[in-house]
Amino acid sequence: MKNWFHIFQKKTGLSPYVWVVFYILPFYFIFRSSSMYEIVIGISMIVVFFICYVLSFVSKGWLVYFWTSMQIVISVAMSLLFGYVYFSLFLAFFIGNIQNRIGFFTLYAIHLISTFVAINVGFATKNPVFISQLPFVFVSLIAVILLPVNTYNKNKREQLQGQLEDANKRISELIKLEERQRIARDLHDTLGQKLSLIGIKSDLAGKLMTKNPIRAQAEINDVRQTARSALKEVREMVTKMRGARVEDEVFRVKQILKAAQIDFNLEGDPKLANTSLMNENVVSMCLKEAVTNIVKHSSASSCSVTIEPSPSDLVVSVRDNGIGIADSSSFCTGNGLRGMKERLEFVNGSLEIVSDQGTMVVIKVPNITKQPEKEAGA
C-alpha cells in the first residue's frame, strides 16, 4: 500500500468538503439516540473506525486486512444500530486501492455482502432511519458496487502506464547506445584504415623525397586520392544517418516519377505533426522503395500516394495502374519488400499489398504523441 499522510480522499471525483460531511455526519446519527449508553457506544465505534482507517493505510502485510476487517464490522454495526451506512463509502475507496488481486476481490466480496445484508436487515425491521434516507442508501449501495472496481482498474492502468513509460525510456536509451556503437564502428571502418594508410604513405613520401622524388610524388598522389575517398565515405555516412522526412521524400518521388514519365497524384498533407522522427524515417524509406518498384516493375502510367494521419496511426497508400503482382508472396522474398516489412515490424508497423487492376501498397505505423504532464500534487 502507498503511504498516506492525509485524511481526505483523492481521485474519487468528490470535493474535500463532501468528505467533511461524511466525517461529521455519523455524530449526528449518534446524538439522535435517546440513550446515553447508545451515544457512548456510537462515539467509541466512530473513534475506533477512524483509528483503524488510518492504521490500514500505514500498515503492511496481513495487518492491512486485519484493520480493514475491523472497519467492516464497525460499518455493519453502525448500519444496524444507528442506520448510518456511509462508512461503507470509506471502505469502498480503501478496498479499491489494494493492489493485491486476491486480497482486493476477497475484501470486495466481504464488504459488498455485509453491506447488502445490513441494508436488507434495516429494511426488514422497518427501521425508520433507513426509510427516511432511502434514496441515499441506494446511492451508497451503488457506490459500494462500483467505486472499488473503478478505483482498482484506474490504479492498474496508471501502474501499467508507468511501466510502459519506463520501458519506452529504456528502449530509447538502448537505441541511443546502439546508434553510438554503430557510428563508432562505421567511423572506425571508414576512417581508421584510410587514416592509417595516409599516415604510412606520408612517412614513406617524406623518406623518398630526396632519394626518389618521382616515387614520392606518386605516394603523395595516393595520399590525396585516399583522403578524397575517405571524405566521400564520411559524407555518405552522415547523409544516411540523417532522418528522412516524408515531405522531402514526396518531392524526390515526384521527380523520379516525372523522369519515368509516370503521372503523379498526391492526396493528404506530407507535413506530419504527430509522427516520431524514427517512424517517419521508416515510412520515407518504404515510400522510396515502393515507388522504385513501380518504376522498375509495374509498367504503370500513373501513381497516386495517399497520406492519412490519425491520432493513433499513420497510413500511407501507394497505388499504381500497372500490371500488378501475380504472386505477392514470392515477390516479398526479394530484398525490396522484405526489407520494408522488416523495417515496419521494428516500429510495430505493418505492410499490406493488394494486387487488383494494378498494385496498392499500404504502409501503416503507429503515431507516438507525448502524454500530457500530470498535475502537481495529483
ROKESE-362178 format. One record per residue (C-alpha): residue number from 1; y, z, x. Coordinates in pm, 1 decimal, decimal comma. Layout:
REM residues N
R    i     north        up      east
R  NUM         Y         Z         X
...
This chain:
REM residues 378
R    i     north        up      east
R    1       0,0       0,0       0,0
R    2     360,2     -54,7     104,2
R    3     593,2     231,9     189,7
R    4     824,6     311,6     -98,4
R    5    1137,1     518,1     -49,1
R    6    1298,6     452,8    -383,8
R    7    1225,5     581,0    -730,5
R    8    1345,3     279,6    -929,3
R    9    1107,3     -13,0    -962,0
R   10    1193,0    -355,8    -821,3
R   11    1076,6    -706,7    -904,5
R   12     987,9    -614,3   -1263,1
R   13    1269,5    -804,3   -1432,0
R   14    1417,4    -479,4   -1571,4
R   15    1750,8    -327,9   -1482,4
R   16    1750,6       9,2   -1298,8
R   17    1935,9     152,5   -1598,7
R   18    1633,3      76,4   -1815,7
R   19    1415,8     274,1   -1577,2
R   20    1664,7     563,8   -1600,3
R   21    1594,7     569,5   -1974,0
R   22    1220,2     578,4   -1911,1
R   23    1267,4     874,2   -1676,4
R   24    1479,4    1071,6   -1923,6
R   25    1302,9     973,7   -2245,8
R   26     992,0    1197,7   -2205,9
R   27    1212,4    1509,5   -2211,2
R   28    1348,3    1400,8   -2549,7
R   29     993,4    1379,6   -2686,7
R   30     909,6    1719,8   -2537,8
R   31    1209,9    1906,4   -2681,6
R   32    1133,9    1771,6   -3027,9
R   33     840,6    2014,3   -3035,1
R   34     895,2    2341,1   -3213,3
R   35     667,3    2549,1   -2992,7
R   36     791,2    2686,6   -2659,6
R   37     432,7    2670,6   -2535,1
R   38     421,8    2295,4   -2600,1
R   39     758,4    2244,6   -2428,4
R   40     639,3    2424,6   -2115,0
R   41     316,9    2221,4   -2108,2
R   42     509,0    1897,3   -2160,9
R   43     762,4    1965,0   -1884,7
R   44     481,3    2064,7   -1649,6
R   45     296,8    1738,1   -1717,9
R   46     615,3    1536,1   -1659,8
R   47     676,9    1703,8   -1324,2
R   48     313,4    1664,6   -1218,4
R   49     315,4    1298,3   -1325,8
R   50     617,0    1209,5   -1111,5
R   51     478,3    1404,8    -814,0
R   52     152,5    1210,2    -842,0
R   53     350,4     889,4    -887,8
R   54     537,3     938,1    -560,5
R   55     221,6    1051,9    -377,8
R   56      32,3     744,2    -495,3
R   57     291,1     520,1    -324,9
R   58     293,1     704,0       8,6
R   59     -82,4     773,7      26,4
R   60    -357,4     555,7     168,7
R   61    -726,6     502,1     105,4
R   62    -907,1     694,9    -166,3
R   63    -604,0     922,9    -226,9
R   64    -425,5     629,3    -389,2
R   65    -695,8     605,5    -655,8
R   66    -709,7     983,9    -698,1
R   67    -336,5    1019,8    -769,6
R   68    -345,2     714,2    -996,7
R   69    -634,6     863,9   -1193,7
R   70    -432,5    1183,3   -1237,8
R   71    -144,4     977,3   -1375,0
R   72    -375,6     802,5   -1623,9
R   73    -499,3    1140,2   -1750,2
R   74    -143,3    1270,5   -1791,3
R   75     -33,3     946,5   -1961,6
R   76    -315,2     977,2   -2218,7
R   77    -236,5    1345,7   -2274,4
R   78     133,8    1271,1   -2329,9
R   79      43,8     996,8   -2577,4
R   80    -189,9    1220,9   -2779,1
R   81      19,6    1541,1   -2771,8
R   82     374,6    1409,0   -2789,3
R   83     343,9    1041,4   -2885,2
R   84     504,1     932,7   -2555,4
R   85     324,8     613,9   -2443,9
R   86     581,2     488,2   -2192,2
R   87     422,2     645,6   -1886,5
R   88     179,7     357,0   -1919,9
R   89     460,2     123,5   -1802,3
R   90     491,3     311,4   -1472,7
R   91     117,1     285,5   -1423,9
R   92     114,3     -83,5   -1516,2
R   93     371,4    -158,4   -1248,4
R   94     195,7      50,3    -983,3
R   95    -151,9     -88,4   -1050,3
R   96     -16,9    -443,3   -1015,9
R   97      91,8    -358,0    -659,0
R   98    -258,6    -258,1    -547,5
R   99    -375,7    -520,4    -301,2
R  100    -747,5    -441,8    -305,8
R  101    -910,0    -673,5    -561,5
R  102   -1186,7    -436,0    -672,5
R  103    -951,4    -139,0    -686,8
R  104    -697,8    -336,7    -889,4
R  105    -943,8    -456,1   -1154,1
R  106   -1109,7    -113,2   -1179,4
R  107    -784,1      76,1   -1236,6
R  108    -651,7    -203,2   -1458,4
R  109    -956,8    -181,4   -1687,0
R  110    -949,2     200,8   -1698,6
R  111    -576,1     208,7   -1770,7
R  112    -596,6     -61,2   -2038,7
R  113    -891,4     100,6   -2218,4
R  114    -743,9     453,7   -2204,0
R  115    -405,3     334,6   -2332,9
R  116    -565,9     132,8   -2611,2
R  117    -782,3     429,9   -2716,8
R  118    -487,5     672,5   -2708,4
R  119    -274,3     443,6   -2925,8
R  120    -558,1     393,6   -3175,0
R  121    -618,9     767,8   -3194,6
R  122    -249,5     818,9   -3261,8
R  123    -255,5     568,8   -3548,3
R  124    -587,4     701,7   -3681,6
R  125    -447,4    1055,0   -3704,6
R  126    -131,5     910,4   -3865,6
R  127      92,0    1064,3   -3603,6
R  128     447,3    1025,2   -3741,8
R  129     588,6     975,4   -3390,5
R  130     364,1     669,3   -3342,1
R  131     450,4     531,7   -3683,3
R  132     827,2     568,2   -3623,2
R  133     815,6     375,8   -3294,0
R  134     555,8     117,1   -3396,0
R  135     734,2    -194,0   -3252,5
R  136     791,4     -22,5   -2914,7
R  137     429,4      90,6   -2899,2
R  138     311,2    -268,7   -2941,1
R  139     558,9    -388,4   -2675,9
R  140     426,6    -122,6   -2437,3
R  141      67,0    -229,3   -2506,5
R  142     154,6    -593,0   -2430,0
R  143     324,4    -480,5   -2106,9
R  144      14,6    -282,3   -2009,9
R  145    -190,0    -601,1   -2054,1
R  146      42,2    -849,4   -1881,6
R  147     253,8    -660,5   -1626,3
R  148     -25,6    -561,8   -1381,9
R  149    -174,3    -912,2   -1376,3
R  150     165,9   -1075,2   -1334,3
R  151     266,6    -836,1   -1053,4
R  152     -70,8    -872,5    -878,7
R  153     -57,5   -1253,7    -886,9
R  154     306,0   -1256,7    -773,5
R  155     225,7   -1034,7    -474,1
R  156     -70,5   -1256,4    -384,6
R  157     149,7   -1566,5    -398,0
R  158     408,9   -1402,1    -174,1
R  159     135,7   -1295,5      67,9
R  160     -11,1   -1646,8      79,7
R  161     337,7   -1792,8     120,4
R  162     398,9   -1563,1     414,8
R  163      66,9   -1660,1     571,8
R  164     148,7   -2027,0     516,5
R  165     488,5   -1989,0     683,2
R  166     327,4   -1811,1     979,4
R  167      65,3   -2085,0    1006,0
R  168     332,8   -2356,5     994,3
R  169     529,0   -2180,6    1268,9
R  170     213,5   -2155,1    1476,6
R  171     133,2   -2521,1    1421,6
R  172     490,0   -2613,8    1513,2
R  173     463,2   -2415,2    1837,4
R  174     128,1   -2576,7    1919,3
R  175     271,7   -2922,0    1853,1
R  176     564,3   -2848,3    2085,1
R  177     327,7   -2719,1    2352,4
R  178     102,5   -3023,5    2322,8
R  179     406,9   -3252,3    2335,7
R  180     531,7   -3081,5    2651,5
R  181     190,0   -3119,4    2811,4
R  182     173,9   -3485,2    2709,2
R  183     519,4   -3553,5    2851,8
R  184     420,3   -3376,4    3174,7
R  185     105,2   -3588,7    3200,2
R  186     295,6   -3909,4    3126,9
R  187     564,5   -3827,7    3382,5
R  188     301,8   -3741,6    3641,5
R  189     103,3   -4058,0    3575,6
R  190     414,6   -4276,2    3553,3
R  191     630,9   -4139,7    3833,6
R  192     401,5   -3936,0    4056,7
R  193     207,4   -4220,6    4209,0
R  194     503,6   -4455,1    4233,8
R  195     734,0   -4194,7    4391,3
R  196     463,2   -4112,6    4644,3
R  197     429,7   -4483,0    4717,5
R  198     807,3   -4519,7    4756,7
R  199     813,6   -4226,2    4999,5
R  200     530,9   -4365,3    5211,8
R  201     677,7   -4715,3    5224,3
R  202    1025,1   -4581,6    5302,3
R  203     888,8   -4385,0    5601,0
R  204     694,0   -4690,4    5717,0
R  205    1002,3   -4914,5    5684,6
R  206    1202,9   -4664,6    5890,6
R  207     944,7   -4675,5    6168,1
R  208     923,9   -5056,7    6161,9
R  209    1299,3   -5110,3    6155,3
R  210    1322,2   -5156,0    6534,4
R  211     966,0   -5270,9    6611,4
R  212     911,8   -5528,1    6334,3
R  213    1225,2   -5593,3    6125,1
R  214    1056,8   -5864,6    5916,1
R  215     776,2   -5636,1    5802,4
R  216    1027,6   -5354,1    5748,5
R  217    1225,5   -5584,7    5517,6
R  218     905,4   -5660,6    5325,3
R  219     836,6   -5288,2    5284,1
R  220    1194,3   -5233,8    5159,3
R  221    1142,2   -5512,0    4904,0
R  222     820,7   -5340,4    4789,1
R  223    1010,6   -5014,2    4755,9
R  224    1278,6   -5186,9    4546,2
R  225    1016,7   -5350,0    4321,9
R  226     823,8   -5024,8    4278,1
R  227    1143,5   -4838,5    4185,1
R  228    1230,7   -5100,2    3923,9
R  229     878,4   -5083,7    3782,9
R  230     896,6   -4702,5    3760,6
R  231    1235,3   -4720,5    3588,4
R  232    1099,6   -4969,3    3335,2
R  233     797,8   -4749,2    3256,6
R  234    1019,9   -4441,5    3214,1
R  235    1244,7   -4629,0    2971,3
R  236     942,8   -4745,9    2771,8
R  237     804,9   -4393,1    2760,3
R  238    1136,2   -4248,1    2640,8
R  239    1159,5   -4516,4    2373,8
R  240     813,3   -4426,1    2245,5
R  241     899,2   -4055,8    2235,6
R  242    1198,7   -4111,6    2010,0
R  243    1123,5   -4066,7    1641,8
R  244    1137,6   -4388,8    1442,6
R  245    1337,2   -4382,3    1119,0
R  246    1225,7   -4572,9     810,1
R  247    1577,5   -4713,3     775,5
R  248    1561,3   -4864,7    1126,4
R  249    1207,1   -4989,1    1074,4
R  250    1304,3   -5164,5     749,7
R  251    1575,5   -5351,5     941,1
R  252    1321,2   -5466,0    1203,0
R  253    1071,4   -5558,4     930,6
R  254    1333,9   -5776,1     766,3
R  255    1393,6   -5959,4    1094,0
R  256    1020,7   -6009,6    1159,2
R  257     956,9   -6148,1     812,0
R  258    1261,4   -6374,8     836,0
R  259    1131,1   -6515,5    1163,1
R  260     791,3   -6574,0     998,5
R  261     962,8   -6746,9     701,6
R  262     839,8   -6485,0     454,9
R  263    1072,8   -6374,3     175,3
R  264    1152,4   -6003,4     183,4
R  265    1241,0   -5771,2    -106,3
R  266    1326,3   -5402,5     -75,6
R  267    1319,9   -5152,0    -364,0
R  268    1442,4   -4797,9    -306,6
R  269    1664,5   -4626,6     -51,4
R  270    1527,4   -4619,0     306,7
R  271    1752,7   -4323,4     389,3
R  272    1524,6   -4022,1     339,7
R  273    1665,8   -3672,7     297,9
R  274    1360,8   -3453,8     229,4
R  275    1106,0   -3608,4     466,4
R  276    1041,7   -3443,7     803,2
R  277    1101,7   -3645,3    1119,9
R  278     731,4   -3639,1    1209,5
R  279     624,5   -3769,2     867,9
R  280     899,1   -4032,4     870,8
R  281     786,9   -4142,8    1216,1
R  282     428,3   -4181,6    1089,9
R  283     546,1   -4379,9     786,1
R  284     754,7   -4606,1    1011,0
R  285     457,7   -4683,0    1234,7
R  286     234,7   -4750,4     932,3
R  287     501,5   -4973,8     777,8
R  288     528,8   -5168,7    1100,5
R  289     150,2   -5212,4    1117,6
R  290     126,9   -5320,3     752,9
R  291     395,7   -5587,7     797,0
R  292     233,5   -5706,1    1120,8
R  293     -92,8   -5757,6     931,3
R  294      92,4   -5958,6     666,3
R  295     245,7   -6187,0     926,6
R  296     -81,0   -6236,0    1115,1
R  297    -347,9   -6248,1     845,5
R  298    -214,7   -6286,7     491,7
R  299     -67,0   -6640,9     482,0
R  300     182,5   -6493,0     235,6
R  301     515,7   -6639,8     133,7
R  302     675,9   -6317,2       9,8
R  303     659,1   -5947,7      86,3
R  304     805,2   -5651,1    -100,9
R  305     849,0   -5292,4      16,4
R  306     894,3   -5015,8    -240,6
R  307    1013,7   -4669,5    -133,8
R  308     959,5   -4394,8    -392,3
R  309    1060,1   -4046,5    -271,4
R  310     997,1   -3740,0    -488,2
R  311    1040,4   -3364,1    -430,5
R  312     674,5   -3336,8    -328,9
R  313     572,9   -3676,1    -184,5
R  314     700,0   -3996,0     -28,7
R  315     522,2   -4313,8    -138,5
R  316     584,2   -4645,4      40,1
R  317     412,8   -4954,5    -103,7
R  318     390,4   -5284,4      88,7
R  319     278,8   -5581,9    -121,3
R  320     231,0   -5949,7     -39,5
R  321     114,5   -6258,7    -230,7
R  322    -127,1   -6373,9      36,7
R  323    -499,0   -6441,1      43,8
R  324    -593,3   -6073,0       9,2
R  325    -876,0   -5888,1     179,6
R  326   -1231,3   -5988,8      99,4
R  327   -1385,0   -5666,0     229,9
R  328   -1133,3   -5387,4     284,3
R  329   -1396,2   -5150,3     425,8
R  330   -1483,7   -5385,2     710,7
R  331   -1117,0   -5464,5     769,0
R  332   -1043,2   -5093,1     814,6
R  333   -1280,3   -5079,7    1110,9
R  334   -1018,9   -5259,9    1320,8
R  335    -765,8   -5073,9    1526,5
R  336    -475,2   -5152,9    1288,5
R  337    -559,6   -4993,2     955,3
R  338    -790,6   -4738,1    1112,8
R  339    -501,4   -4617,5    1327,5
R  340    -282,9   -4597,8    1016,6
R  341    -541,3   -4382,4     836,9
R  342    -576,9   -4150,6    1135,8
R  343    -200,1   -4103,3    1166,0
R  344    -167,6   -4030,1     793,2
R  345    -459,5   -3786,8     790,5
R  346    -289,8   -3594,2    1071,7
R  347       9,5   -3520,2     844,4
R  348    -204,5   -3472,1     528,7
R  349    -112,2   -3817,5     403,0
R  350    -325,7   -4092,4     253,1
R  351    -368,8   -4469,1     268,7
R  352    -475,3   -4687,4     -21,6
R  353    -543,9   -5062,2      -4,9
R  354    -557,9   -5276,5    -319,0
R  355    -655,5   -5643,9    -295,1
R  356    -561,0   -5826,9    -616,5
R  357    -361,2   -6152,2    -603,4
R  358    -255,5   -6050,9    -258,1
R  359    -272,3   -5715,6     -86,4
R  360     -93,3   -5389,5    -156,6
R  361     -91,1   -5108,5      97,9
R  362      16,4   -4769,0     -41,1
R  363     130,1   -4513,9     216,8
R  364     172,7   -4156,3      94,1
R  365     290,5   -3848,6     287,2
R  366     397,9   -3502,6     166,1
R  367     762,1   -3406,5     171,7
R  368     835,3   -3080,5     354,1
R  369    1154,8   -2910,5     243,4
R  370    1299,9   -2581,8     358,7
R  371    1228,1   -2282,4     141,3
R  372    1536,0   -2101,3       9,5
R  373    1615,4   -1789,4     207,4
R  374    1518,4   -1465,2      39,3
R  375    1794,7   -1244,0     -77,6
R  376    1866,5    -949,0     142,9
R  377    1701,7    -635,1      23,0
R  378    1456,5    -815,8    -200,3
